């Protein structure tokens, strides 16, 4: 009898779990999940009394918030937006920086802002919008990085610069509708080249979202707001200008909240507000290529090694196969002694951060450097000074991710979310699985897990 009860209980548990699994993969056509990336919105602003963000704080109080989100290294835009939508690290999804070095030509190849590659050429694993589209849901992306020619976005304009980008890669019928509605989509290319153009761009993006909610309500929308990042690069975090920028971004979040009311899915909409990294102030530049020049590894005739900046992170490529190990040990020691370098990361360390080896990805460097707050890497090899003061202070990112001011923001509000939930510190790889759970779609390649403490029983 006891054995029969045990078997019966196991059967009930199995059926319960099976029911959960079946439920989890049932696409919800009556729901909408919106992922808003506020580029550069560090987590510390959420609790900073000088930051005027009533909309975001209201969303956090009525929903779930993290005490900071640990992003992918390097903490720059293209890898981290790809992590947010894949739930994987750069070693898996393939976007390992804002750019990389081609080992044969020793030249930089750009991922940002999608000048060369379509999404399917660089993103190696399924995204949340792939999963949603393949499950029959309606998907949309407004300037989401690494989405050029993304076939599973039903409505899209890519995060690209120049006048020809949107006409060539945007959804033609949508652009026609936006023009007819009086939205200046044909000025976007000009605005991408203007100092301060992000103000007009963010305004436009939220109006485009409103048009979607009214005319083509998506089940998944991803939207990228850019101006906070621009301002912090120029003036630094916690500057008067940065506080203005986060307030401006909060106004744009308010626009999105108000626009949700125009969607037929408004009562079953979940809003996920995230950022891709925090921000450090910078007053000095580190020029590691000067060390390579002084070591005879860079000249007009050849490059036996090269350092490629990722802001507060740096890729070190060793291009002479015969001398690779000899160069590596010598250079690691030299870089470790440089003022402002926090860490020299060899394979056993950078792989733990979710980065690939050169054997796994030919785009990958041989090792990495990370700077301290106050310092940023440059590609310059001019002069003899390895560390130089900047003419004007500013800000950047790219540093090791699990540091207080480098933590990103995460707030989730709306349908299916438990009010007043504090998630503690979370990982950015958990965002995509959480969205998949809310939409009822599968994302089996994700390395992260749904943030279950935030989710109500469905």
N, C-alpha and C positions, 0 to 999 in steps of 0.2 A: 504493500500500500504506500509506504513511505517513498519507494522508488518511483511509483506511478505519479505521486504528487510532485516529486522533483521534476520528472519528465514533463508533466503538465505545465508546471510553472515555467520551465525553460521554453516550452512551446508558446506560452502566452508572451514571454519576453521577446522571443524571436518574431512573433507576429506583430507585436507592438513596434519593434524596431523596423520590421519590414514596412509597416504602415507609415512610419516616419519617413523612411527612404522613398516610398512611393509618393508621399505627400510632398517631399522636398523637390521631386523632379517633375511635379505637375505645374507647367507654366501658368502664371496668373495673368490672363489677358486684361483683367479689370484693374490692374495696379500700375503704379509708376514709381520708379526709383530714379532720383536725380543725384548725380555726383557733381558737386561744385568744387573745383580746385581753385583756391585763392593762392596763387603762386607766391611763395615767400612768407606766408602768414605764420610766423613762429608761434608756438603754443604759449609762450610767456605773455603775449598780448591779451589773452583771454582773461587773465587775472590782474592785469595792469590797470590801475584806476585812471591813468592818463590816456588810455585807449578808449575812445568813444565808440563802442560797438553794442548798442542796445539790441539790435536784431539777433546777432549771434548769441549773445548772453541769454536772451529769452528762449531761443531754440535749445540752448544747452540746458537751461533750468527745466524746461518742459520735456526734455528728451534724455539723451545719453551723451556723455562727454568723456574724453580721455584726459588723463593728466600728462599728456604728451604722447606723440606717436614717433617711434623709431623708424626711420626711413632707410632706404638702400644706400650703400656707399658706392660711388661718390654721391654726395647729397646735392645733385644737380637735376635739372628739369626733365630731360628726356628719359633717363633711367627710371626716375621715381614716378613719373606719370604712367610709365609702362608697368611698373610694379603695382600701382594702384588698381589697374584694370586686369592684371593677370593673376595676382596673388602669388607671384614668384619673384625670386631674386634675379639680378642681372645675369648670373651664370646660367640660368635657365631660359630667361626670355630673350637674351641676346643683345639688349641695348645697354652697353657697358659704360657709356659716358655720353656727354654731349657730342663728342667726336672720338676718333681713334686714329692711330698712325698706321698707314699702309707700309708694311715692312719692306716691300720691294722698291717703292719710290721714295720712302722716307718722307712722305708728305701727309698732312692732316686730312682726314676724310670726315665730313660733317654728317652727323645725324640731325642736329638742330639747324634750322627749322624745316626739316624734311626737303632739302633741295635736291637730293639725289635718289632716294629710295622710296619705293612704295611700302606700305605697312607689311605686306606679306614677305618682303625681302629682308626685313630686319627683326620682326617680332616672331620668335620661334615657337611660341606656345599659344593656345587659344586664349582669347580675351573674354571678359564678361559680355561685351557686345557681340562677339561671335556666338557665344552660347545662347544669348537671348534671341538673336536673329534666327539662329538655327532651330530654336524652339517655337518659332512663329510669332515672336513678339516684335514690336516696332522699336527701332533703335535710332538714336540721333547723337551727333557729336558737333559741338561748337568749339572750334579751334583746339581740339584735343591733340596733344603731341603724338607723333608716330602713327598717324592715321591716313596718310596720303593714299588715295585710291583704295581705301578700306571697303571691301565689297559687302561687308555685313553691316555697314551703317546706311540706313535707309535715307536719312536726311543728314547732310554733313557739309561743313566748310572746314578745311584743314588749318592747322596752325602753321601757316606759311606766309612769307613776306612777298611783297611785290604785286603789281597790278594784274599780272596774268595768273596768279595762283588760284584765286577763287573761281574765275571763269573756266579754268582748265580742270580743276579738281573738285569743285563744289557740286552740289546737286542742282542741275540746271533749272528744273521746274521750280524749285524752292527759291532760287535767286530771282527768277522772274516774278514770283509772287511777292517777294520782299521788296523789289523795286516798285511794283504796283502799289504796295502798301506805304510807300514813301520812305522806306528805310534806306540810308545811303550806303548800300553794300559796295557800290563801285568806287567809293572813296577809301575803302579799307586798305588797299594797297599803298596809297599815299600815307595813311595814318601809321602804317608799320614802319615808315621811314622817318617819322617826326619825333623829335624830343617831346615827351609828354603826350604822344599819340595814344598811349594806353588808356588815358582818361576817356577819350572818345570811343576807343575800341571796346572797353568794358561796358560802357553805356549801350553800344550797339548790340553786343552779345546778349545782354539781358532782354533787349527788345526782340531779338530773334527768337529767344526762348519763349517769350510771350506769344509770338506768332505761331510757334509750333503747338503750344498748349491749346490755342484757339482752333487752329486749322488742321493739324496733323498730330494729335496727341500721342506722344511716344510712351512706351512702357519703360524705356531706359533712355535717359538724357545725360550726357557728360558735357560739362561746360567749364572752360578754363579762363579765369580772370587774371589779368597780367600786371596791373599797374603797381601793386604793392612791391613786387619784386623789382621793378624798374626804379622806383623811388629809393628803396633801400640800397641798391647798388650805388646810386649816385651820392646819397647823403648818409647812409648807414642806418642800422636799426636804432630804435628809440630816439631818433632825431625828431625835431618838430615836423619835418616833412613826412617822416615815416608815420607819425601819429595821424597826420592828415590822411595819408594813403589808406591806413587801415579803417579809418572812419568812412572814407569814400567807398571802400570795398563793402563795408557793412551796409551802406545805402544800396549798393547793387544787390546784396543778398535780400534786402527788403523788397526790391523790385521783383526778384524771383519768387519770394513768398507770396506777394500779391498776385503775380502772374499765375501761380498754381491754381488760384481760384477760378481761372478761366478754362481749366481742363476738366473733361468729364471724369477723369480719375482723381479729382481733387480730394475726395474723401478716403482714398486709398493710396495716397502718395507719401513716400518716405524721402526726406531730404538728407543727404550725406554731405557735410561740409568738411573738406580736408585741405591740407596743404602738402607740398612736396618736400619741404625742408624748413629749417629755421634760418637764422641769420647771425653772422658775427660781424663786428666792426673791423675794419682794416686800416692800418696806417703805414705798413711796410710791405714791400714786394720781395719775394724770394725768387732768384733767377738761377735755377739749377743747371741750365744749359751753359752758364758761365763756367761752372765746374767742369763740365764735359769739354768745353773749349780749352780750358787751362790744362786738362789732362790729355789733350791731343786727340780727342774722340770726335770733335766737330771741327770742320774746316770748310773752306770754300769748295774743296775737291771731294770731300766725303763726309758721311755721317756714320760712325760706328755705333753711336748711341744717340738717343734723343729723349728729352723730357717734355711731355705734353700736359699742359695745365688743365685742371678741372676746378679752377678756383682755389678752394682750400684743400683740394686733393691733387695729386699729380701722378701720371703714368710714366714709368721709366722703361723705355724700350732698348734692348741690347741687340744691335743689328749685325754684329760680327759673330757668326756662329762659332768660329774657331776659338774665340777668346771670351765667349759668353760667361762661363763660370768665373774665370779670372777677373773679368770686369765687374761682375756682380758683387763679389766680396769686397773688392777695393772701393767701389762706389757706395755700397751700403755704409761702410765706415765713414767715408767722406760726408755723405748726406746726414748721417746721424749727428755729426759734430756742428751742423749749420744752425745758427741762431733761428729760432722760430719753427723748426721742424719738430713736430710732436712725435711722429712715428715713422719708421721705415718698415714697410710691411712686405715680408717675403711670402712665399706660397702657403706655408702652414698657417699664416695669419690672415692673408686676404681671402683665402678660400672659406674661412670661417665667417667672413663678412658677406658671403654669397657672390663672390667674383670668380670667373673662370681662369684657368691656367692657359698659357699659349698653346699647349697641346690640345686643349678642349675647344679653344676659340682662337683662331689666327689673329683676330683683332686685339686680343688681350696683351697687356704689357708684361714684362718679366717680373717687375715688382712695383709697388706703389709707395708714395709718400703722402703724409698728411701733415698739415700745418697747425700751429696753435692759433687761437683767437688773436686777431690783430695783424696776422700775416696772410698773404695770398701769393700763390705761385704765378709766374708769368713764363712765357716761352722765349723771352729775350735772351740773347747771348752777348749783348753789347756791353762794352766796358769790362772792368775787372772786379766790380763789387757784386758779390753774390746776394747780399741783402741791401736794399735801397729804400730810403723813405719815399713815400708817395707825395706828390705835389699837393693833393687834397685827400683828406680821409674819405672813406666810403664804407661799403659793406659787401660781403659775398658769402658764399656757401660752398659745399663740396667736401666739408670736413668729415671726420669720423662721426657717425650719426648719433651715438648714445651719449650725448652731452646736453646739459640742460637747455642751452640757447639754440641748439641745433634740432631740438624736437619739434615736430610738426603738429598742427592742430587737427583734431577729429571731433566733430559734433554730429550726432545723428538724431533726427527728430521726425515725428509723424507716425504714419500707420505702421503698426507692428512693433513699435518701440516702447519700452517701459519708461515712464516718466521718472526723472530724478535719479537716473542711473550714473554712477561714477565707475568707469571702466579701469581706472588706474592707468599705468603705462601700457600701451599696446604697440603692435607691430604693423607696419603698412601692408604687409602681405596678407593681413586678415580682412582688409576692406573688400576686395573682390569676392571672397567666399561669403561674406555677410550680405552683399548685394545679391549674389546668386540665390542664397537662402530666401531673401525677401521676394525675389521674382519667381521662385520655384523652378530654377534651372540648375543643371549640373555644371560644375567646373572642376572635373576630377584631377586636372594637372596642377591645380593650385597647391602651394606648399603651406599656405596659411589655413586658418580655421575660422568659421563664423564666430562672431562675437556674441555668443549665446546669452551672456548676462544682460545684454541690451534688448534681446528679442522676446516679445510676448509669444505665448503659445498660439500657434496658427490654427 
